[in-house]
Amino acid sequence: MVDTAINLHKAHLTAFEHATLQEKVKRETTRKKTSRRSIHKGGAAANIGDLRERMKIRDETERSTQALRVAGVAARKENKEKKKRVAACIARSDLPAPTDLLLLREPDKNPTILEAASMTPEGHHEYLHAVLQAEKESNGELEGKLIKFPELKAGELFIRLGNTYQREDLGVKDIESSPTQETFIESSDVGSDAGSIDSISRNADFIAFDNI
């Protein structure tokens, strides 16, 4: 009976120590999740911040995609109306309006460089930078420092805005608005006078007069 009581008492102490240890681990985990300093030590807060920034990137890309889709639908609707007006003018043998001959660009099908980038995580660099920062800090690679990006030298950065197209040459040369100035030679010029006298000497017929 005594041995049984001792064993029961030991089992009770073991269970109590195990429950105390579990509670301690739980409190430590909660502290790491809510502590801001743990992000610099690779704690759970870095993972939470990473997840939040990723959700922001997803929301921004979805918002940009939806906005381009709405703009594309509006452009197609307007282009359809333009085609109808042009067809009506042709049927009446009238000239259509110049604006009806130019169709609108459909942003969702033919996006610009910036619009296409807005539908990717790279297009939202402020959130992507936070994600990369949190990942590096979570792995203990930065130790509280900021990510350093490579510096570009002069002439190495090229930004293209919008789509480009090759314009055909119409074969019309540029014509200056002001007429070409003519150069006049003054009669007082010695060289000009000498040339004029020589020309008269060669081409003129001289009449000889006898002395009276």
C-alpha positions as semicolon CSV with decimal commas, in nm:
position;residue;x (nm);y (nm);z (nm)
1;M;0,000;0,000;0,000
2;V;0,285;0,235;0,085
3;D;0,458;0,167;-0,248
4;T;0,136;0,230;-0,436
5;A;0,082;0,563;-0,261
6;I;0,439;0,668;-0,339
7;N;0,400;0,580;-0,707
8;L;0,073;0,769;-0,728
9;H;0,236;1,072;-0,569
10;K;0,527;1,058;-0,817
11;A;0,283;1,030;-1,108
12;H;0,094;1,333;-0,981
13;L;0,415;1,536;-0,956
14;T;0,519;1,431;-1,309
15;A;0,182;1,530;-1,453
16;F;0,198;1,864;-1,272
17;E;0,550;1,935;-1,403
18;H;0,442;1,840;-1,756
19;A;0,141;2,073;-1,741
20;T;0,359;2,355;-1,607
21;L;0,610;2,303;-1,889
22;Q;0,334;2,310;-2,151
23;E;0,198;2,635;-2,010
24;K;0,546;2,788;-2,017
25;V;0,597;2,689;-2,380
26;K;0,257;2,832;-2,469
27;R;0,337;3,167;-2,304
28;E;0,674;3,185;-2,478
29;T;0,516;3,117;-2,817
30;T;0,253;3,384;-2,758
31;R;0,520;3,634;-2,653
32;K;0,720;3,574;-2,972
33;K;0,414;3,619;-3,191
34;T;0,320;3,951;-3,033
35;S;0,669;4,090;-2,977
36;R;0,799;4,341;-3,234
37;R;1,160;4,271;-3,142
38;S;1,129;3,908;-3,244
39;I;1,120;4,010;-3,609
40;H;1,491;4,092;-3,587
41;K;1,564;3,755;-3,424
42;G;1,387;3,541;-3,680
43;G;1,081;3,484;-3,464
44;A;0,722;3,421;-3,561
45;A;0,645;3,791;-3,601
46;A;0,854;3,798;-3,920
47;N;0,640;3,524;-4,070
48;I;0,321;3,709;-3,975
49;G;0,449;4,031;-4,132
50;D;0,553;3,841;-4,442
51;L;0,205;3,692;-4,473
52;R;0,037;4,029;-4,431
53;E;0,250;4,190;-4,703
54;R;0,183;3,898;-4,936
55;M;-0,189;3,945;-4,882
56;K;-0,152;4,314;-4,967
57;I;0,033;4,225;-5,287
58;R;-0,241;3,979;-5,382
59;D;-0,512;4,237;-5,315
60;E;-0,333;4,505;-5,517
61;T;-0,273;4,275;-5,816
62;E;-0,635;4,162;-5,813
63;R;-0,753;4,522;-5,788
64;S;-0,534;4,627;-6,081
65;T;-0,647;4,332;-6,291
66;Q;-1,012;4,411;-6,224
67;A;-0,964;4,780;-6,308
68;L;-0,799;4,693;-6,641
69;R;-1,078;4,447;-6,718
70;V;-1,343;4,714;-6,658
71;A;-1,153;4,963;-6,874
72;G;-1,123;4,702;-7,150
73;V;-1,497;4,637;-7,150
74;A;-1,567;5,011;-7,174
75;A;-1,319;5,047;-7,462
76;R;-1,476;4,760;-7,658
77;K;-1,820;4,910;-7,608
78;E;-1,705;5,250;-7,733
79;N;-1,525;5,095;-8,032
80;K;-1,842;4,911;-8,127
81;E;-2,035;5,238;-8,131
82;K;-1,764;5,402;-8,341
83;K;-1,785;5,125;-8,600
84;K;-2,160;5,171;-8,620
85;R;-2,125;5,544;-8,679
86;V;-1,861;5,490;-8,947
87;A;-2,079;5,234;-9,125
88;A;-2,375;5,474;-9,117
89;C;-2,164;5,754;-9,268
90;I;-2,041;5,528;-9,546
91;A;-2,398;5,425;-9,624
92;R;-2,492;5,794;-9,659
93;S;-2,176;5,869;-9,860
94;D;-2,065;6,105;-9,585
95;L;-1,726;6,149;-9,429
96;P;-1,703;6,000;-9,077
97;A;-1,566;6,198;-8,788
98;P;-1,188;6,163;-8,747
99;T;-1,231;6,052;-8,386
100;D;-1,450;5,761;-8,498
101;L;-1,169;5,630;-8,718
102;L;-0,937;5,590;-8,418
103;L;-1,026;5,291;-8,203
104;L;-0,954;5,294;-7,832
105;R;-0,691;5,066;-7,685
106;E;-0,819;4,776;-7,476
107;P;-0,610;4,784;-7,156
108;D;-0,685;4,427;-7,051
109;K;-0,583;4,281;-7,389
110;N;-0,316;4,532;-7,486
111;P;-0,177;4,677;-7,162
112;T;0,112;4,917;-7,140
113;I;0,433;4,824;-6,962
114;L;0,320;4,985;-6,637
115;E;-0,028;4,834;-6,657
116;A;0,114;4,486;-6,716
117;A;0,350;4,531;-6,422
118;S;0,063;4,633;-6,195
119;M;-0,084;4,284;-6,239
120;T;0,233;4,119;-6,100
121;P;0,393;4,130;-5,754
122;E;0,692;4,315;-5,898
123;G;0,461;4,603;-5,990
124;H;0,397;4,675;-5,620
125;H;0,757;4,719;-5,508
126;E;0,671;4,880;-5,175
127;Y;0,497;4,562;-5,057
128;L;0,742;4,328;-5,229
129;H;1,031;4,501;-5,055
130;A;0,863;4,444;-4,718
131;V;0,818;4,074;-4,802
132;L;1,183;4,032;-4,898
133;Q;1,288;4,223;-4,588
134;A;1,078;3,999;-4,362
135;E;1,210;3,683;-4,529
136;K;1,573;3,788;-4,484
137;E;1,516;3,886;-4,122
138;S;1,332;3,562;-4,055
139;N;1,631;3,367;-4,183
140;G;1,869;3,574;-3,972
141;E;2,055;3,707;-4,277
142;L;2,016;4,079;-4,209
143;E;2,017;4,109;-3,829
144;G;1,805;4,425;-3,830
145;K;1,965;4,583;-4,138
146;L;1,781;4,689;-4,452
147;I;1,803;4,520;-4,789
148;K;2,062;4,680;-5,015
149;F;1,982;4,706;-5,383
150;P;2,258;4,732;-5,647
151;E;2,329;5,086;-5,753
152;L;2,293;5,167;-6,122
153;K;2,560;5,361;-6,301
154;A;2,487;5,649;-6,533
155;G;2,334;5,532;-6,858
156;E;2,234;5,186;-6,728
157;L;1,870;5,264;-6,648
158;F;1,617;5,259;-6,931
159;I;1,246;5,306;-6,865
160;R;0,993;5,241;-7,137
161;L;0,655;5,404;-7,094
162;G;0,373;5,268;-7,306
163;N;0,382;5,074;-7,628
164;T;0,579;5,198;-7,925
165;Y;0,512;5,170;-8,295
166;Q;0,702;5,247;-8,612
167;R;0,564;5,544;-8,799
168;E;0,572;5,522;-9,176
169;D;0,741;5,800;-9,370
170;L;0,496;5,992;-9,584
171;G;0,772;6,116;-9,812
172;V;0,709;6,483;-9,736
173;K;1,019;6,687;-9,676
174;D;1,028;6,965;-9,425
175;I;0,975;7,307;-9,583
176;E;1,102;7,612;-9,403
177;S;0,843;7,877;-9,340
178;S;1,082;8,162;-9,421
179;P;1,205;8,203;-9,781
180;T;1,567;8,156;-9,868
181;Q;1,759;8,476;-9,840
182;E;1,926;8,594;-10,159
183;T;2,276;8,734;-10,157
184;F;2,321;9,061;-10,343
185;I;2,660;9,190;-10,456
186;E;2,712;9,558;-10,412
187;S;2,840;9,759;-10,707
188;S;3,120;9,896;-10,496
189;D;3,284;9,556;-10,488
190;V;3,617;9,584;-10,673
191;G;3,616;9,228;-10,795
192;S;3,263;9,266;-10,929
193;D;3,353;9,587;-11,115
194;A;3,657;9,427;-11,271
195;G;3,454;9,132;-11,389
196;S;3,188;9,358;-11,541
197;I;3,446;9,564;-11,733
198;D;3,613;9,253;-11,873
199;S;3,276;9,118;-11,987
200;I;3,191;9,442;-12,167
201;S;3,531;9,444;-12,333
202;R;3,482;9,097;-12,475
203;N;3,122;9,127;-12,592
204;A;3,068;9,491;-12,693
205;D;3,122;9,624;-13,046
206;F;3,338;9,934;-13,055
207;I;3,298;10,200;-13,325
208;A;3,611;10,385;-13,438
209;F;3,583;10,762;-13,486
210;D;3,821;10,945;-13,717
211;N;3,975;11,263;-13,601
212;I;3,795;11,563;-13,743
